[in-house]
Amino acid sequence: MSETAVALKAVDRIMTRWNVPVPQAARLCDMSESTWKRARKPGFSGTLTHDQMLRLSALVGIYKSLVLYFDADIAARWPTLPNNGPLFKGMRPVDALIEYGLPHFLDTRRYLDALRGGA
């Protein structure tokens, strides 16, 4: 299985766990809805940009930090709850990630890593 296929499978599972609807999941991955729907299926043969792969990697890292820091219920709901943390200013993390783009993915990952003592 290719690196791309593994990343797509992992992020698809994360989006399901977080209850992120298809349109938002596609935007998080910087894809059209139709591409995201195709990419989720086994055997996807498309290629992803460097930025898309960075987004997928950051989403996996964010997920990992959440499950290490919070109990399972909070870890699953955290991305879709309003957040008053310094990076989110009352927004839901998924909305902030979509609005502010790749740098925000990386900042969020670093923020969560620091919360759990990893940075």
C-alpha positions, 0 to 999 in steps of 0.5 A: 500500500502506498504512502498516499493510500495509507494517509488517505485511509487514516484521515478518512477514519479520523474524519469519521471518528470526528463526525466531520461531514464530507464537504468539510473533510474535503476542504480540510484535505484541500480537495473538491468533494468529488476528489475526496469521495474518490480518494477515500475508496481503495485503489485510488490512483490519483496523486496528491500535492505536497501541501495535501500530504502535509495536511494529511500528516498534520491531521494524523498528528492532531488526532494522535495528540488528542487521543493521547491528551484527552479521553476518547469522547473528548478527543473525538468531539474536540475538533468540532467544539467551539474553542477559546484557546489562543489559536481558535478564538471561539471557533471550532478547530475544524473551521479554523483549520479550513479558514486559516489553511496549512500554517494553522494545521501545523500550529495546531499540531504544535499547540497540541503537542505542547499541551501533552508535553511533547514540545 
